[in-house]
Structure formats: C-alpha cells, structure tokens
Amino acid sequence: MVLFVNKQKATEALGLSSETLKRYRLGGEWIEGIHWVRINSRCVRYNLELIQDWFHNRNDPAAHLRAIEFYQASLLSNQKKSGNKFRSK
C-alpha cells in the first residue's frame, strides 16, 4: 500500500525542509501524480516510497523508472477486472 503523507510528515521522514520539498516539486525533479499529488490549491501529499526510491536511485534513472512502472501497475485502476460482473436485468 502506498502511503501519501502531508508536508510535515514528509519533512520528518525524509530529513528535508519544506522548501526543499517545494523545490524538487516545482523544479520538475518529482512528477505530479507519481511522487506527489495536489489535493487542492493548499494541500499537497507526498509518496514517501517513490521519493525514497528516487533518492536511492538518483544515479540510475532506469532503476527508478522501474519503480514508477511497478507503482503504476499496482494502482487499482490498472488491475484486471474479475470475472464476476454485475448484470442488469
């Protein structure tokens, strides 16, 4: 399960300032919808798992891309539908 956290928890978990989070976000280092999501104009959530992977694999972009692909495949919207379908009468 992917954990999206608020700015305060992200700064604590990653050991970064809120300004550094903002710089990575707005500078295009992190991808919206992947590394972070905007809930509304004042609320942003961070994907800790992928951000930690990004730091770990900064010198190996292909490895981080694999992590992104794995994350995207794990989303419910990308899961195969089961054979049990509701039928309308």
DSSP file (Angstrom, degrees, kcal/mol; ACC not computed):
  #  RESIDUE AA STRUCTURE BP1 BP2  ACC     N-H-->O    O-->H-N    N-H-->O    O-->H-N    TCO  KAPPA ALPHA  PHI   PSI    X-CA   Y-CA   Z-CA
    1    1 A M              0   0    0      0, 0.0     2,-0.3     0, 0.0    73,-0.0   0.000 360.0 360.0 360.0 131.1    0.0    0.0    0.0
    2    2 A V        -     0   0    0     69,-0.1     2,-0.6    46,-0.0    45,-0.0  -0.626 360.0-146.7 -83.2 136.1    1.4    3.4   -1.0
    3    3 A L        -     0   0    0     -2,-0.3    45,-1.5     2,-0.0     2,-0.5  -0.910  10.4-168.0-109.6 114.0    1.5    6.0    1.7
    4    4 A F  E     -A   47   0A   0     -2,-0.6     2,-0.3    43,-0.2    43,-0.2  -0.878  17.2-172.6 -97.3 129.4    0.9    9.6    0.8
    5    5 A V  E     -A   46   0A   0     41,-2.5    41,-3.0    -2,-0.5    -2,-0.0  -0.809  22.8-104.7-124.0 161.6    1.8   11.9    3.6
    6    6 A N     >  -     0   0    0     -2,-0.3     4,-2.3    39,-0.2     5,-0.2  -0.182  44.6 -93.3 -76.7 176.0    1.5   15.6    4.3
    7    7 A K  H  > S+     0   0    0     37,-0.4     4,-2.6     1,-0.2     5,-0.2   0.886 122.6  52.9 -59.9 -43.1    4.4   18.1    4.2
    8    8 A Q  H  > S+     0   0    0      1,-0.2     4,-1.9     2,-0.2    -1,-0.2   0.933 112.3  43.4 -62.0 -47.1    5.2   17.8    7.9
    9    9 A K  H  > S+     0   0    0      1,-0.2     4,-2.8     2,-0.2     5,-0.2   0.869 113.3  53.1 -67.5 -35.2    5.4   14.0    7.9
   10   10 A A  H  X S+     0   0    0     -4,-2.3     4,-2.6     2,-0.2     6,-0.3   0.918 108.4  49.0 -65.6 -42.9    7.4   14.1    4.6
   11   11 A T  H  X>S+     0   0    0     -4,-2.6     4,-1.5     1,-0.2     5,-0.9   0.902 114.9  45.8 -63.7 -39.4   10.0   16.6    6.1
   12   12 A E  H  <5S+     0   0    0     -4,-1.9    -2,-0.2    -5,-0.2    -1,-0.2   0.936 116.9  43.1 -67.0 -47.1   10.4   14.4    9.2
   13   13 A A  H  <5S+     0   0    0     -4,-2.8    -2,-0.2     1,-0.2    -1,-0.2   0.854 123.7  35.5 -69.8 -35.5   10.6   11.1    7.3
   14   14 A L  H  <5S-     0   0    0     -4,-2.6    -1,-0.2    -5,-0.2    -2,-0.2   0.619 100.0-127.3 -95.8 -14.3   13.0   12.4    4.6
   15   15 A G  T  <5 +     0   0    0     -4,-1.5     2,-0.3    -5,-0.3    -3,-0.2   0.848  66.8 126.5  69.9  33.8   15.0   14.8    6.7
   16   16 A L      < -     0   0    0     -5,-0.9    -1,-0.3    -6,-0.3    -2,-0.1  -0.840  61.5-111.6-120.4 157.5   14.4   17.6    4.3
   17   17 A S     >  -     0   0    0     -2,-0.3     4,-2.0     1,-0.1     5,-0.1  -0.437  30.0-113.6 -80.1 162.7   13.0   21.1    4.7
   18   18 A S  H  > S+     0   0    0      1,-0.2     4,-2.2     2,-0.2     5,-0.1   0.844 119.1  57.1 -64.9 -31.9    9.6   22.1    3.4
   19   19 A E  H  > S+     0   0    0      2,-0.2     4,-2.3     1,-0.2    -1,-0.2   0.874 105.2  50.6 -66.0 -36.7   11.4   24.5    1.0
   20   20 A T  H  > S+     0   0    0      2,-0.2     4,-2.5     1,-0.2     5,-0.2   0.907 108.9  51.1 -67.9 -41.3   13.5   21.6   -0.4
   21   21 A L  H  X S+     0   0    0     -4,-2.0     4,-2.3     1,-0.2    -2,-0.2   0.941 112.2  47.4 -57.7 -46.7   10.3   19.5   -1.0
   22   22 A K  H  X S+     0   0    0     -4,-2.2     4,-3.2     1,-0.2     5,-0.3   0.892 109.9  52.8 -62.7 -40.7    8.8   22.5   -2.8
   23   23 A R  H  X S+     0   0    0     -4,-2.3     4,-2.0     1,-0.2     6,-0.3   0.923 111.4  45.3 -63.4 -44.8   12.0   23.0   -4.9
   24   24 A Y  H  <>S+     0   0    0     -4,-2.5     6,-1.7     2,-0.2     5,-1.3   0.897 116.7  47.2 -64.0 -39.4   12.0   19.3   -6.0
   25   25 A R  H ><5S+     0   0    0     -4,-2.3     3,-0.9    -5,-0.2    -2,-0.2   0.962 120.0  35.1 -66.5 -53.3    8.3   19.5   -6.8
   26   26 A L  H 3<5S+     0   0    0     -4,-3.2    -1,-0.2     1,-0.2    -2,-0.2   0.724 111.4  62.3 -78.5 -21.6    8.2   22.8   -8.7
   27   27 A G  T 3<5S-     0   0    0     -4,-2.0    -1,-0.2    -5,-0.3    -2,-0.2   0.503 112.9-113.8 -81.8  -3.7   11.6   22.2  -10.3
   28   28 A G  T < 5S+     0   0    0     -3,-0.9    -3,-0.2    -4,-0.3    -4,-0.1   0.538  84.4 120.1  85.4   5.8   10.3   19.1  -12.1
   29   29 A E  S   <S+     0   0    0     -5,-1.3     2,-0.4    -6,-0.3    -4,-0.2   0.899  76.6  44.9 -66.9 -39.2   12.5   16.7  -10.2
   30   30 A W  S    S-     0   0    0     -6,-1.7     2,-0.5    -5,-0.1    -2,-0.2  -0.852  88.9-126.0-108.7 143.9    9.4   14.9   -8.9
   31   31 A I    >>> -     0   0    0     -2,-0.4     4,-2.5     1,-0.0     3,-1.9  -0.742  21.4-121.0 -94.5 127.4    6.4   14.1  -11.1
   32   32 A E  B 345S+b   36   0A   0     -2,-0.5     5,-0.2     1,-0.3    -1,-0.0  -0.440 101.8  23.6 -63.9 136.2    3.0   15.2  -10.2
   33   33 A G  T 345S+     0   0    0      3,-4.0    -1,-0.3    -2,-0.1     4,-0.2   0.240 128.7  50.2  89.5 -12.9    0.7   12.2   -9.8
   34   34 A I  T <45S+     0   0    0     -3,-1.9    -2,-0.2     2,-0.4    16,-0.2   0.694 124.1  16.3-116.2 -64.6    3.6   10.0   -9.1
   35   35 A H  T  <5S+     0   0    0     -4,-2.5    12,-2.9     1,-0.2     2,-0.3   0.732 136.8   6.6 -85.7 -25.0    5.9   11.5   -6.5
   36   36 A W  E   < -bC  32  46A   0     -5,-1.2    -3,-4.0    10,-0.3    -2,-0.4  -0.989  62.1-151.1-154.3 156.9    3.3   13.9   -5.2
   37   37 A V  E     - C   0  45A   0      8,-2.5     8,-2.7    -2,-0.3     2,-0.7  -0.977  16.1-133.1-132.6 147.2   -0.4   14.8   -5.6
   38   38 A R  E     - C   0  44A   0     -2,-0.4     6,-0.2     6,-0.2     3,-0.1  -0.892  17.4-177.7-100.5 117.6   -2.2   18.1   -5.3
   39   39 A I  E    S-     0   0A   0      4,-2.8     2,-0.3    -2,-0.7    -1,-0.2   0.903  72.0 -32.5 -78.8 -45.0   -5.4   17.7   -3.2
   40   40 A N  E >  S- C   0  43A   0      3,-1.3     3,-1.1     0, 0.0    -1,-0.3  -0.862  84.8 -67.4-156.7-170.1   -6.4   21.3   -3.7
   41   41 A S  T 3  S+     0   0    0      1,-0.3     3,-0.1    -2,-0.3    -3,-0.0   0.699 133.7  31.9 -65.4 -17.8   -4.6   24.7   -4.0
   42   42 A R  T 3  S+     0   0    0      1,-0.1     2,-0.5    -4,-0.0    -1,-0.3   0.357 108.7  73.8-117.4   3.7   -3.3   24.5   -0.4
   43   43 A C  E <   + C   0  40A   0     -3,-1.1    -4,-2.8   -37,-0.0    -3,-1.3  -0.957  48.9 170.6-132.6 117.0   -2.9   20.8    0.1
   44   44 A V  E     - C   0  38A   0     -2,-0.5   -37,-0.4    -6,-0.2     2,-0.4  -0.951  13.4-159.5-122.2 141.7   -0.1   18.5   -1.3
   45   45 A R  E     - C   0  37A   0     -8,-2.7    -8,-2.5    -2,-0.4     2,-0.4  -0.951  10.3-142.8-122.1 145.4    0.6   14.9   -0.4
   46   46 A Y  E     -AC   5  36A   0    -41,-3.0   -41,-2.5    -2,-0.4     2,-1.1  -0.870  11.9-133.3-113.0 138.4    3.9   13.1   -1.0
   47   47 A N  E  >  -A    4   0A   0    -12,-2.9     4,-2.2    -2,-0.4     5,-0.2  -0.761  23.3-170.9 -87.7  95.7    4.5    9.5   -2.0
   48   48 A L  H  > S+     0   0    0    -45,-1.5     4,-2.7    -2,-1.1     5,-0.2   0.882  78.6  55.5 -58.9 -42.4    7.2    8.5    0.5
   49   49 A E  H  > S+     0   0    0    -46,-0.4     4,-1.9     1,-0.2    -1,-0.2   0.934 112.7  39.9 -59.8 -49.0    8.0    5.2   -1.1
   50   50 A L  H  > S+     0   0    0      2,-0.2     4,-2.4     1,-0.2    -1,-0.2   0.839 114.1  53.5 -72.8 -31.8    8.8    6.6   -4.5
   51   51 A I  H  X S+     0   0    0     -4,-2.2     4,-2.3     2,-0.2    -2,-0.2   0.913 109.7  48.4 -67.8 -40.7   10.6    9.6   -3.2
   52   52 A Q  H  X S+     0   0    0     -4,-2.7     4,-2.3    -5,-0.2    -2,-0.2   0.900 112.2  49.4 -63.9 -39.4   12.9    7.4   -1.1
   53   53 A D  H  X S+     0   0    0     -4,-1.9     4,-2.4    -5,-0.2    -2,-0.2   0.898 107.8  54.8 -64.7 -39.1   13.5    5.3   -4.2
   54   54 A W  H  < S+     0   0    0     -4,-2.4    -2,-0.2     2,-0.2    -1,-0.2   0.927 109.9  46.1 -59.7 -45.8   14.2    8.4   -6.2
   55   55 A F  H >< S+     0   0    0     -4,-2.3     3,-1.0     1,-0.2    -1,-0.2   0.924 113.9  48.7 -62.0 -43.7   16.9    9.4   -3.7
   56   56 A H  H 3< S+     0   0    0     -4,-2.3     3,-0.3     1,-0.2    -2,-0.2   0.850 121.0  35.5 -64.5 -35.3   18.3    5.9   -3.7
   57   57 A N  T >< S+     0   0    0     -4,-2.4     3,-1.9     1,-0.2     7,-0.4  -0.007  73.5 124.1-111.8  28.3   18.4    5.7   -7.5
   58   58 A R  T <  S+     0   0    0     -3,-1.0    -1,-0.2     1,-0.3    -2,-0.1   0.822  82.7  45.4 -58.6 -30.4   19.3    9.3   -8.5
   59   59 A N  T 3  S+     0   0    0     -3,-0.3    -1,-0.3     1,-0.2    -2,-0.1   0.402 113.8  51.7 -93.6   3.3   22.3    7.9  -10.4
   60   60 A D    X>  +     0   0    0     -3,-1.9     4,-1.6     1,-0.1     3,-0.9  -0.608  60.4 172.5-137.3  74.8   20.3    5.1  -12.0
   61   61 A P  H 3> S+     0   0    0      0, 0.0     4,-2.5     0, 0.0     5,-0.2   0.802  78.2  60.9 -56.8 -31.2   17.2    6.6  -13.6
   62   62 A A  H 3> S+     0   0    0      1,-0.2     4,-1.8     2,-0.2     5,-0.1   0.892 103.3  50.4 -64.3 -38.2   16.3    3.3  -15.3
   63   63 A A  H <> S+     0   0    0     -3,-0.9     4,-1.5     2,-0.2    -1,-0.2   0.907 111.7  47.5 -65.7 -41.1   16.0    1.7  -11.8
   64   64 A H  H  X S+     0   0    0     -4,-1.6     4,-2.3    -7,-0.4    -2,-0.2   0.881 107.4  56.4 -68.9 -36.1   13.7    4.5  -10.6
   65   65 A L  H  X S+     0   0    0     -4,-2.5     4,-2.6     1,-0.2    -1,-0.2   0.892 104.4  53.4 -60.7 -38.8   11.6    4.2  -13.8
   66   66 A R  H  X S+     0   0    0     -4,-1.8     4,-2.4     2,-0.2    -1,-0.2   0.897 107.5  51.2 -61.7 -39.9   11.1    0.5  -13.0
   67   67 A A  H  X S+     0   0    0     -4,-1.5     4,-2.4     2,-0.2    -2,-0.2   0.899 110.2  49.4 -63.7 -40.3    9.8    1.5   -9.5
   68   68 A I  H  X S+     0   0    0     -4,-2.3     4,-2.8     2,-0.2    -2,-0.2   0.927 110.9  49.3 -63.7 -44.9    7.4    4.0  -11.1
   69   69 A E  H  X S+     0   0    0     -4,-2.6     4,-2.3     1,-0.2    -2,-0.2   0.896 110.9  50.0 -62.3 -40.2    6.1    1.4  -13.5
   70   70 A F  H  X S+     0   0    0     -4,-2.4     4,-1.4     2,-0.2    -1,-0.2   0.918 111.3  49.3 -63.2 -43.8    5.6   -1.1  -10.6
   71   71 A Y  H  X S+     0   0    0     -4,-2.4     4,-0.6     1,-0.2     3,-0.4   0.933 111.6  48.2 -60.0 -47.6    3.7    1.6   -8.7
   72   72 A Q  H >< S+     0   0    0     -4,-2.8     3,-1.0     1,-0.2    -1,-0.2   0.889 109.9  52.0 -63.4 -39.3    1.5    2.4  -11.7
   73   73 A A  H 3< S+     0   0    0     -4,-2.3    -1,-0.2     1,-0.2    -2,-0.2   0.786 105.2  57.6 -66.2 -26.7    0.8   -1.3  -12.3
   74   74 A S  H 3< S+     0   0    0     -4,-1.4    -1,-0.2    -3,-0.4    -2,-0.2   0.616  81.0 109.9 -81.4 -11.6   -0.2   -1.7   -8.6
   75   75 A L  S X< S-     0   0    0     -3,-1.0     3,-1.9    -4,-0.6     4,-0.2  -0.351  77.0-125.0 -65.2 143.2   -2.9    1.0   -8.8
   76   76 A L  G >  S+     0   0    0      1,-0.3     3,-1.6     2,-0.2    -1,-0.1   0.845 110.0  62.6 -56.8 -34.9   -6.5   -0.3   -8.6
   77   77 A S  G 3  S+     0   0    0      1,-0.3    -1,-0.3    -5,-0.0    -2,-0.1   0.684 105.1  47.8 -66.8 -16.0   -7.3    1.5  -11.9
   78   78 A N  G <  S+     0   0    0     -3,-1.9    -1,-0.3    -6,-0.2     2,-0.2   0.318  88.0 110.2-105.6   7.1   -4.8   -0.7  -13.6
   79   79 A Q  S <  S-     0   0    0     -3,-1.6     2,-0.1    -4,-0.2    -5,-0.1  -0.561  76.2-106.9 -82.7 146.5   -5.9   -4.0  -12.1
   80   80 A K        -     0   0    0     -2,-0.2     2,-0.2     1,-0.1    -1,-0.1  -0.464  37.9-112.9 -68.9 142.4   -7.6   -6.6  -14.3
   81   81 A K        -     0   0    0     -2,-0.1    -1,-0.1     1,-0.1     4,-0.1  -0.518  31.2-116.4 -77.1 144.0  -11.3   -6.9  -13.7
   82   82 A S        -     0   0    0     -2,-0.2    -1,-0.1     2,-0.2    -3,-0.0  -0.303  22.6-111.5 -76.5 165.6  -12.6  -10.1  -12.2
   83   83 A G  S    S+     0   0    0      1,-0.1     2,-1.1     2,-0.0    -1,-0.1   0.639  94.2  94.5 -72.3 -15.0  -14.9  -12.4  -14.0
   84   84 A N        +     0   0    0      2,-0.0     2,-0.4     0, 0.0    -2,-0.2  -0.688  55.9 170.6 -82.7 102.7  -17.7  -11.6  -11.6
   85   85 A K        -     0   0    0     -2,-1.1     2,-0.3    -4,-0.1    -2,-0.0  -0.897  35.0-118.1-114.6 142.9  -19.7   -8.9  -13.2
   86   86 A F        -     0   0    0     -2,-0.4     2,-0.5     1,-0.0    -2,-0.0  -0.585  28.2-151.7 -75.8 137.8  -23.0   -7.5  -12.2
   87   87 A R        -     0   0    0     -2,-0.3     2,-0.3     2,-0.0    -1,-0.0  -0.936   6.1-138.0-113.6 133.0  -25.7   -8.0  -14.8
   88   88 A S              0   0    0     -2,-0.5     0, 0.0     1,-0.1     0, 0.0  -0.639 360.0 360.0 -86.8 148.1  -28.6   -5.6  -15.1
   89   89 A K              0   0    0     -2,-0.3    -1,-0.1     0, 0.0    -2,-0.0   0.395 360.0 360.0-105.4 360.0  -32.0   -7.1  -15.6
